[in-house]
């Protein structure tokens, strides 16, 4: 049997990650729908500011920030900036999968 290509493997890993993350998000209660919308936007743009997520989702800034808080607590998203404003967030698992095989060899 032929081994799947790297692209197919990567796509499958991203689908699995997305599915696992959606399962985690479904436990956040009333905030599930908005948190899933922010998650979906991060799949399209895995490094984003809260402001860009407001534009992309059409959700209010307060709700986007609340959703990002849920995603951080669930270990899905990491904040990269540690600032009060213009915070930058990373969909860490997504970026990890996309960067596999692109590491520089040890010298």
Buried (B, 14 or more C-beta within 10 A) or exposed (E): EEEEEEEEBBEEBBEEBBEEBBEBBEEBEEBBEBBBBBBEBBEEEBBBBBEBBBEBBEBEEEBBBBBBBBBEEBEBBBBEEEEEEEBBBBBBBBEEBBEEEEEEEEE
